[in-house]
Amino acid sequence: MATVNSDLARVRAQATFDPLLLTHFIYDGPEKTKRKRFLQNLALKDFKEQKFRRSAELSREEQYEEALRKCTFTVRRINELGLKDPTELYLFREVLFPSEPSPFGLHESMFIPTIDKQGTDEQRAKWLPVAKRFGIIGTYAQTELGHGTFLRGLETTATYDPRAKEFIINSPTVTSAKFWPGGLGKTSNFVVLMAKLTSNGRDCGMQPFLVQIRDLETHQPLPGVSVGDIGQKFGYGAMDNGFLKFNNIRIPRENMLMRYSQVLEDGTFVSPKNDRLLYGSMTLIRSQIVGGCGRSLAKAVTIAVRYSAVRRQSEISAGAGEVQVIDFQTQQHRLFTLVASAYALIVAGQVSTQAYLSVTKQIESGDFDNLPVLHALSSAIKAFSSWEMMYGIEQCRLACGGHGYILASGLPKIYTNEVPACTYEGENVVLCLQTARFLIKSYNAAEKGEQLPSLARFLQAPKGEKSRLTENLELDQLIAAYEHRAARQVQEANARLQSHLSRGVGAAEAWNRSSQSLVEAVVAFSHAFIVRAFIEKVTSARLDPSLSAVLVQLCQLYALQGIASNSGQFLKGGYLSDQQLLVVENKLYELLAALRPNAVALVDAFDFPDQVLDSDLGRYDGNVYEALMEYATRSKLNKTQVHEGFQKYQKPFVDFLKSQAATQSKL
Amino acid sequence: MATVNSDLARVRAQATFDPLLLTHFIYDGPEKTKRKRFLQNLALKDFKEQKFRRSAELSREEQYEEALRKCTFTVRRINELGLKDPTELYLFREVLFPSEPSPFGLHESMFIPTIDKQGTDEQRAKWLPVAKRFGIIGTYAQTELGHGTFLRGLETTATYDPRAKEFIINSPTVTSAKFWPGGLGKTSNFVVLMAKLTSNGRDCGMQPFLVQIRDLETHQPLPGVSVGDIGQKFGYGAMDNGFLKFNNIRIPRENMLMRYSQVLEDGTFVSPKNDRLLYGSMTLIRSQIVGGCGRSLAKAVTIAVRYSAVRRQSEISAGAGEVQVIDFQTQQHRLFTLVASAYALIVAGQVSTQAYLSVTKQIESGDFDNLPVLHALSSAIKAFSSWEMMYGIEQCRLACGGHGYILASGLPKIYTNEVPACTYEGENVVLCLQTARFLIKSYNAAEKGEQLPSLARFLQAPKGEKSRLTENLELDQLIAAYEHRAARQVQEANARLQSHLSRGVGAAEAWNRSSQSLVEAVVAFSHAFIVRAFIEKVTSARLDPSLSAVLVQLCQLYALQGIASNSGQFLKGGYLSDQQLLVVENKLYELLAALRPNAVALVDAFDFPDQVLDSDLGRYDGNVYEALMEYATRSKLNKTQVHEGFQKYQKPFVDFLKSQAATQSKL
């Protein structure tokens, strides 16, 4: 298996640009690319030396145990290497946990950051050092069996007892059990608990508490604590998502995280002054999810494109022999549009993270003006990109035919472990409706002649214009088309809302009755942002002309595909003519053919090591069939030639039917 | 848990029609409904008495063993009961194998039928009785590691040796290994093997052979046979999909299935007279898949609708308390459109199966005229319905938020075990392109003034008309809109094809360059068929007016949703005006609200026992939270309070970091 599959090698060699230049574009220059490769190679070496096992061969329970082995190893290794930069940590871990969660994930991403942001200086000094050296291991326990999105609906109670200076933590109902937090089931001995605080008989809303749930030495659950794993899931086999119930346990007053709200010793509740800062970290996380979705889609499409160059199936011209499936236009349409999407989402993640950083600076200087628009934007594109990723990964799996269905393809794992992005950190529909509030407010402000923040300014665009898009596929005209469509969809959703209001429907119900069209308006808004971000990033970067030409084609393909598949929203009002739509479709097909020689180079440029793809179909060397057969032979059912079920069930059954037939034939 | 959740009960009670009447509509009358319930209750009792285990709690290996136990039990039970009718068998098995495959599945659906249809009378007499009493257990081995769709590409060889009067069966390459057949890995001792026949040095094409692969007593693989399970997959844990390689093994001449092609003793190859009959069974299977996709979607949407009545989350009016999520328009949009799809696909399956039966009668009397159109239609709607199902089940899962992700929801199992319908029995894109050939041929025949078969007649419809659809949502206008759109899409695809041809592109390549638009035309064609089938079935049935009113609403919703989400194809050429599209959207939202009281009754009417749904979220009694918590506590990771990984990995790791910190603080 040392040589590269010749069909794959030939397509690879046809590229009109140097994929390394594109890798530099993605990873922010040659230096960072070099560093990325250095770190990922270190992690690769570790993975091999430690003989970590492939999750496609493990049971769910084995996956958890292996993940525990990996995450304890990884933390020590990261400490040794002194890695601190978030991007470097991400890239290092990506190799050891390829599309897989870590039981320590929530400790690092939520438990420590919540203490850091919501603890007082005293609390931070007490808990952060011990948490950082895993002296306590925690997770973030908010979601309950009966409650998710709606924070105020949580039922877990924290009642202050001023005599003992303690909180009493309780789970009063079945539905109040904490359910889902990652790392909760078996790994954590602490949680940041969101609970409904009552002090001096007063409802003080949801507050965060540090609660110990297991003994630090024996790891046994503490008295009054019932905790465990929630069982098998669609994916996330490596993660011990857990449940947690409290039977009136007591924690000291000092364990409420009191940077914002406080309970004084006598039980007096002190409200926070400003909680807008909380939005900031959600915004950052959502921007990161956007890029992460792009990266997950990039993995899936790397697998599918490489396999499509290796796989030969059916003839185009009868008798001319089976062709590489990448030569079928339908396959190109399925995959190349997803290559474009992956790039678009990765770029959008970068652009929105940049926007977050610049708005953060404004906030630090006391300027909160851009926070709402940034928050609205990050919510919307998180929803948009996770939906695109979800759809796209499954298309990649289907594009691999039957072989996409075996775990060795890597695609089921990518799908099942990445698709929760549609639900976590804000359920997508809920997020869209948050952004819709912002858009409707902005739209009405614009109607009144107010100036909008730059990201929403296109809502002021004139409504009656016609597109000037020609077969040259002018990039500014593509942006204009998307912004026109978004403005129009917002306008229509607003009209629907106003029409309900004008017929006397109450505000809340009118909003509900308009909500589907509001969601569609937010999708159009997100799409417009991403098209603009992608085009602006590509046209503003200093790129070799050979690379620039291909990236412009990708921008065009991304934009055309979105127009073709939502054509009604562009045709409405005659903005785009039938003739222009025909041009869009024809050019779309031409772009597929034009990108064909660059398809493998475009996915190679994502620079995923084979270990990260974890796919027998997506191997860089294209030796897919040998790898698949090797995977098959290692199936646990092949431990014996004859499965024990044969003696237990099949043979007695066959013998019974045989003797029955013999008896009947005698009768 | 004896009482029904009050929120669910309340919605159930709001229905404006009797769901039992709708159940009769689905299951073809009160008598058959009674029989259906009788049989499913028997199977339910069996399932409980035998203490069969739930797959959501089993490892993949346990799933296979449990499935073997179940299928041996089920065959004996079916024999006892004397069940023979395919529908009755389907309904009985549905309870014992809820959305799960059986290791005997291919024996019954492919191995026996292939011997039956392709064996000579002598072969049938010899093999069928023994196969039917499982004296031999087989599967159908066609797909190879490197070859799927393209039959002529298969590499397994069968070389006739006239001296020994035997065939030599061989797997000459890595890619020639049979790969994927269900039941092959561990269960089967025989296969019907598709292999490339050579006789007297002549290539005689692909032929079917009966090949023994395991000893009938010991079940050990025979010499020269390498066989095993292929490992873990996205779903299908209960199925031992297998690989199979031959090293020049010999089988007697009599083991070639010779009803059509024959090899005489001296090696003379005799070609078949007419192989069109083969299309017939594929057509039936594909029609059945259509109904099966409807049924799978129906299961998913039953779960999601019931759970949406139980689940309360977020407020519509601030302070008014959390509402049932079914009250959110976005949730209604997601789910009610899928309820409509499920009904539409179930009906389409019935209609196309009926069409198959009547065409079969024509064929038996020597009339093959309608076979091509039926074949084209069944291919197209198989593709269309499996795509709709795939999309729809995942929407149902997302509609259940986080809880949709746990295996106890039942939704991941339904998805992963049903989605292979997009790939098996003809990969969807390949099927669409087969149908496209028929459509283009028909279109050009119509252009020449030839009369088309009735199912394709709308391709002759005038192209320039305008829709007369009003806010009364006339059913004939909805059908007309879909047929106009389909005709237009076929016309456009044909124009694209002709344009390539007229510019000198070769026929094969011109076809390829038009293939994406051809696929889209086939989708439009399928959609039109389903809309018409649904509407005609509903309007022609004798129904209680209370039921008829709701079913007409479902037809309208199905049609409107398709227009709204493909609006560009209806707006093109001004067929539908912007104003009409606005009406479509407004009416769509009105229908969602109108269907809200009937939502639970509409899914209850599918009449799935809880056991078939196999879902803690979709329970008829709505006691979802108790069930989920019970599932969680049974997680294998909860066998001990402290997982063994704690002592093995976590504690040493924590101790190490602690001692390291102690050392550092001393320095």
HADDOCK unambig.tbl for C-alpha pairs under 7 A between the chains (distance, minus, plus):
assign (segid A and resid 56 and name CA) (segid B and resid 232 and name CA) 6.78 0.50 0.50
assign (segid A and resid 59 and name CA) (segid B and resid 59 and name CA) 6.42 0.50 0.50
assign (segid A and resid 61 and name CA) (segid B and resid 637 and name CA) 6.70 0.50 0.50
assign (segid A and resid 65 and name CA) (segid B and resid 645 and name CA) 5.78 0.50 0.50
assign (segid A and resid 68 and name CA) (segid B and resid 645 and name CA) 6.81 0.50 0.50
assign (segid A and resid 68 and name CA) (segid B and resid 649 and name CA) 6.75 0.50 0.50
assign (segid A and resid 69 and name CA) (segid B and resid 649 and name CA) 5.76 0.50 0.50
assign (segid A and resid 72 and name CA) (segid B and resid 649 and name CA) 6.77 0.50 0.50
assign (segid A and resid 72 and name CA) (segid B and resid 650 and name CA) 6.64 0.50 0.50
assign (segid A and resid 72 and name CA) (segid B and resid 653 and name CA) 6.17 0.50 0.50
assign (segid A and resid 133 and name CA) (segid B and resid 657 and name CA) 5.94 0.50 0.50
assign (segid A and resid 133 and name CA) (segid B and resid 658 and name CA) 6.92 0.50 0.50
assign (segid A and resid 134 and name CA) (segid B and resid 654 and name CA) 6.04 0.50 0.50
assign (segid A and resid 135 and name CA) (segid B and resid 654 and name CA) 6.25 0.50 0.50
assign (segid A and resid 135 and name CA) (segid B and resid 658 and name CA) 6.87 0.50 0.50
assign (segid A and resid 145 and name CA) (segid B and resid 625 and name CA) 6.76 0.50 0.50
assign (segid A and resid 147 and name CA) (segid B and resid 313 and name CA) 6.75 0.50 0.50
assign (segid A and resid 150 and name CA) (segid B and resid 313 and name CA) 6.24 0.50 0.50
assign (segid A and resid 150 and name CA) (segid B and resid 314 and name CA) 5.03 0.50 0.50
assign (segid A and resid 174 and name CA) (segid B and resid 626 and name CA) 6.97 0.50 0.50
assign (segid A and resid 175 and name CA) (segid B and resid 625 and name CA) 6.52 0.50 0.50
assign (segid A and resid 186 and name CA) (segid B and resid 642 and name CA) 6.84 0.50 0.50
assign (segid A and resid 186 and name CA) (segid B and resid 643 and name CA) 6.51 0.50 0.50
assign (segid A and resid 219 and name CA) (segid B and resid 642 and name CA) 6.32 0.50 0.50
assign (segid A and resid 220 and name CA) (segid B and resid 641 and name CA) 6.46 0.50 0.50
assign (segid A and resid 220 and name CA) (segid B and resid 642 and name CA) 6.23 0.50 0.50
assign (segid A and resid 228 and name CA) (segid B and resid 633 and name CA) 6.92 0.50 0.50
assign (segid A and resid 228 and name CA) (segid B and resid 638 and name CA) 5.98 0.50 0.50
assign (segid A and resid 229 and name CA) (segid B and resid 632 and name CA) 6.42 0.50 0.50
assign (segid A and resid 229 and name CA) (segid B and resid 635 and name CA) 6.35 0.50 0.50
assign (segid A and resid 229 and name CA) (segid B and resid 637 and name CA) 6.20 0.50 0.50
assign (segid A and resid 229 and name CA) (segid B and resid 638 and name CA) 6.22 0.50 0.50
assign (segid A and resid 230 and name CA) (segid B and resid 632 and name CA) 3.92 0.50 0.50
assign (segid A and resid 230 and name CA) (segid B and resid 633 and name CA) 6.65 0.50 0.50
assign (segid A and resid 230 and name CA) (segid B and resid 635 and name CA) 6.18 0.50 0.50
assign (segid A and resid 231 and name CA) (segid B and resid 632 and name CA) 5.18 0.50 0.50
assign (segid A and resid 231 and name CA) (segid B and resid 635 and name CA) 4.35 0.50 0.50
assign (segid A and resid 232 and name CA) (segid B and resid 56 and name CA) 6.78 0.50 0.50
assign (segid A and resid 232 and name CA) (segid B and resid 406 and name CA) 6.35 0.50 0.50
assign (segid A and resid 232 and name CA) (segid B and resid 407 and name CA) 5.71 0.50 0.50
assign (segid A and resid 233 and name CA) (segid B and resid 405 and name CA) 5.84 0.50 0.50
assign (segid A and resid 233 and name CA) (segid B and resid 406 and name CA) 4.19 0.50 0.50
assign (segid A and resid 233 and name CA) (segid B and resid 407 and name CA) 4.78 0.50 0.50
assign (segid A and resid 234 and name CA) (segid B and resid 405 and name CA) 5.50 0.50 0.50
assign (segid A and resid 234 and name CA) (segid B and resid 406 and name CA) 6.09 0.50 0.50
assign (segid A and resid 234 and name CA) (segid B and resid 407 and name CA) 6.06 0.50 0.50
assign (segid A and resid 234 and name CA) (segid B and resid 412 and name CA) 5.63 0.50 0.50
assign (segid A and resid 313 and name CA) (segid B and resid 147 and name CA) 6.73 0.50 0.50
assign (segid A and resid 313 and name CA) (segid B and resid 150 and name CA) 6.26 0.50 0.50
assign (segid A and resid 314 and name CA) (segid B and resid 150 and name CA) 5.03 0.50 0.50
assign (segid A and resid 316 and name CA) (segid B and resid 508 and name CA) 5.80 0.50 0.50
assign (segid A and resid 316 and name CA) (segid B and resid 509 and name CA) 6.84 0.50 0.50
assign (segid A and resid 317 and name CA) (segid B and resid 508 and name CA) 5.25 0.50 0.50
assign (segid A and resid 328 and name CA) (segid B and resid 512 and name CA) 6.38 0.50 0.50
assign (segid A and resid 329 and name CA) (segid B and resid 512 and name CA) 5.96 0.50 0.50
assign (segid A and resid 329 and name CA) (segid B and resid 513 and name CA) 6.02 0.50 0.50
assign (segid A and resid 329 and name CA) (segid B and resid 515 and name CA) 6.31 0.50 0.50
assign (segid A and resid 329 and name CA) (segid B and resid 516 and name CA) 6.40 0.50 0.50
assign (segid A and resid 330 and name CA) (segid B and resid 515 and name CA) 6.19 0.50 0.50
assign (segid A and resid 330 and name CA) (segid B and resid 516 and name CA) 5.07 0.50 0.50
assign (segid A and resid 401 and name CA) (segid B and resid 423 and name CA) 6.22 0.50 0.50
assign (segid A and resid 402 and name CA) (segid B and resid 423 and name CA) 6.43 0.50 0.50
assign (segid A and resid 405 and name CA) (segid B and resid 233 and name CA) 5.84 0.50 0.50
assign (segid A and resid 405 and name CA) (segid B and resid 234 and name CA) 5.51 0.50 0.50
assign (segid A and resid 406 and name CA) (segid B and resid 232 and name CA) 6.34 0.50 0.50
assign (segid A and resid 406 and name CA) (segid B and resid 233 and name CA) 4.18 0.50 0.50
assign (segid A and resid 406 and name CA) (segid B and resid 234 and name CA) 6.08 0.50 0.50
assign (segid A and resid 407 and name CA) (segid B and resid 232 and name CA) 5.71 0.50 0.50
assign (segid A and resid 407 and name CA) (segid B and resid 233 and name CA) 4.78 0.50 0.50
assign (segid A and resid 407 and name CA) (segid B and resid 234 and name CA) 6.07 0.50 0.50
assign (segid A and resid 412 and name CA) (segid B and resid 234 and name CA) 5.63 0.50 0.50
assign (segid A and resid 423 and name CA) (segid B and resid 401 and name CA) 6.21 0.50 0.50
assign (segid A and resid 423 and name CA) (segid B and resid 402 and name CA) 6.44 0.50 0.50
assign (segid A and resid 508 and name CA) (segid B and resid 316 and name CA) 5.81 0.50 0.50
assign (segid A and resid 508 and name CA) (segid B and resid 317 and name CA) 5.26 0.50 0.50
assign (segid A and resid 509 and name CA) (segid B and resid 316 and name CA) 6.87 0.50 0.50
assign (segid A and resid 512 and name CA) (segid B and resid 328 and name CA) 6.38 0.50 0.50
assign (segid A and resid 512 and name CA) (segid B and resid 329 and name CA) 5.96 0.50 0.50
assign (segid A and resid 513 and name CA) (segid B and resid 329 and name CA) 6.02 0.50 0.50
assign (segid A and resid 515 and name CA) (segid B and resid 329 and name CA) 6.32 0.50 0.50
assign (segid A and resid 515 and name CA) (segid B and resid 330 and name CA) 6.19 0.50 0.50
assign (segid A and resid 516 and name CA) (segid B and resid 329 and name CA) 6.40 0.50 0.50
assign (segid A and resid 516 and name CA) (segid B and resid 330 and name CA) 5.08 0.50 0.50
assign (segid A and resid 566 and name CA) (segid B and resid 568 and name CA) 6.98 0.50 0.50
assign (segid A and resid 567 and name CA) (segid B and resid 568 and name CA) 4.59 0.50 0.50
assign (segid A and resid 568 and name CA) (segid B and resid 566 and name CA) 6.97 0.50 0.50
assign (segid A and resid 568 and name CA) (segid B and resid 567 and name CA) 4.59 0.50 0.50
assign (segid A and resid 568 and name CA) (segid B and resid 568 and name CA) 3.44 0.50 0.50
assign (segid A and resid 568 and name CA) (segid B and resid 571 and name CA) 6.63 0.50 0.50
assign (segid A and resid 571 and name CA) (segid B and resid 568 and name CA) 6.63 0.50 0.50
assign (segid A and resid 572 and name CA) (segid B and resid 578 and name CA) 6.07 0.50 0.50
assign (segid A and resid 573 and name CA) (segid B and resid 578 and name CA) 6.71 0.50 0.50
assign (segid A and resid 578 and name CA) (segid B and resid 572 and name CA) 6.08 0.50 0.50
assign (segid A and resid 578 and name CA) (segid B and resid 573 and name CA) 6.74 0.50 0.50
assign (segid A and resid 625 and name CA) (segid B and resid 145 and name CA) 6.75 0.50 0.50
assign (segid A and resid 625 and name CA) (segid B and resid 175 and name CA) 6.52 0.50 0.50
assign (segid A and resid 626 and name CA) (segid B and resid 174 and name CA) 6.99 0.50 0.50
assign (segid A and resid 631 and name CA) (segid B and resid 231 and name CA) 7.00 0.50 0.50
assign (segid A and resid 632 and name CA) (segid B and resid 229 and name CA) 6.42 0.50 0.50
assign (segid A and resid 632 and name CA) (segid B and resid 230 and name CA) 3.92 0.50 0.50
assign (segid A and resid 632 and name CA) (segid B and resid 231 and name CA) 5.16 0.50 0.50
assign (segid A and resid 633 and name CA) (segid B and resid 228 and name CA) 6.93 0.50 0.50
assign (segid A and resid 633 and name CA) (segid B and resid 230 and name CA) 6.67 0.50 0.50
assign (segid A and resid 635 and name CA) (segid B and resid 229 and name CA) 6.35 0.50 0.50
assign (segid A and resid 635 and name CA) (segid B and resid 230 and name CA) 6.21 0.50 0.50
assign (segid A and resid 635 and name CA) (segid B and resid 231 and name CA) 4.35 0.50 0.50
assign (segid A and resid 637 and name CA) (segid B and resid 61 and name CA) 6.71 0.50 0.50
assign (segid A and resid 637 and name CA) (segid B and resid 229 and name CA) 6.21 0.50 0.50
assign (segid A and resid 638 and name CA) (segid B and resid 228 and name CA) 5.99 0.50 0.50
assign (segid A and resid 638 and name CA) (segid B and resid 229 and name CA) 6.23 0.50 0.50
assign (segid A and resid 641 and name CA) (segid B and resid 220 and name CA) 6.48 0.50 0.50
assign (segid A and resid 642 and name CA) (segid B and resid 186 and name CA) 6.85 0.50 0.50
assign (segid A and resid 642 and name CA) (segid B and resid 219 and name CA) 6.34 0.50 0.50
assign (segid A and resid 642 and name CA) (segid B and resid 220 and name CA) 6.24 0.50 0.50
assign (segid A and resid 643 and name CA) (segid B and resid 186 and name CA) 6.52 0.50 0.50
assign (segid A and resid 645 and name CA) (segid B and resid 65 and name CA) 5.80 0.50 0.50
assign (segid A and resid 645 and name CA) (segid B and resid 68 and name CA) 6.82 0.50 0.50
assign (segid A and resid 649 and name CA) (segid B and resid 68 and name CA) 6.75 0.50 0.50
assign (segid A and resid 649 and name CA) (segid B and resid 69 and name CA) 5.76 0.50 0.50
assign (segid A and resid 649 and name CA) (segid B and resid 72 and name CA) 6.76 0.50 0.50
assign (segid A and resid 650 and name CA) (segid B and resid 72 and name CA) 6.64 0.50 0.50
assign (segid A and resid 653 and name CA) (segid B and resid 72 and name CA) 6.16 0.50 0.50
assign (segid A and resid 654 and name CA) (segid B and resid 134 and name CA) 6.03 0.50 0.50
assign (segid A and resid 654 and name CA) (segid B and resid 135 and name CA) 6.25 0.50 0.50
assign (segid A and resid 657 and name CA) (segid B and resid 133 and name CA) 5.96 0.50 0.50
assign (segid A and resid 658 and name CA) (segid B and resid 133 and name CA) 6.92 0.50 0.50
assign (segid A and resid 658 and name CA) (segid B and resid 135 and name CA) 6.88 0.50 0.50
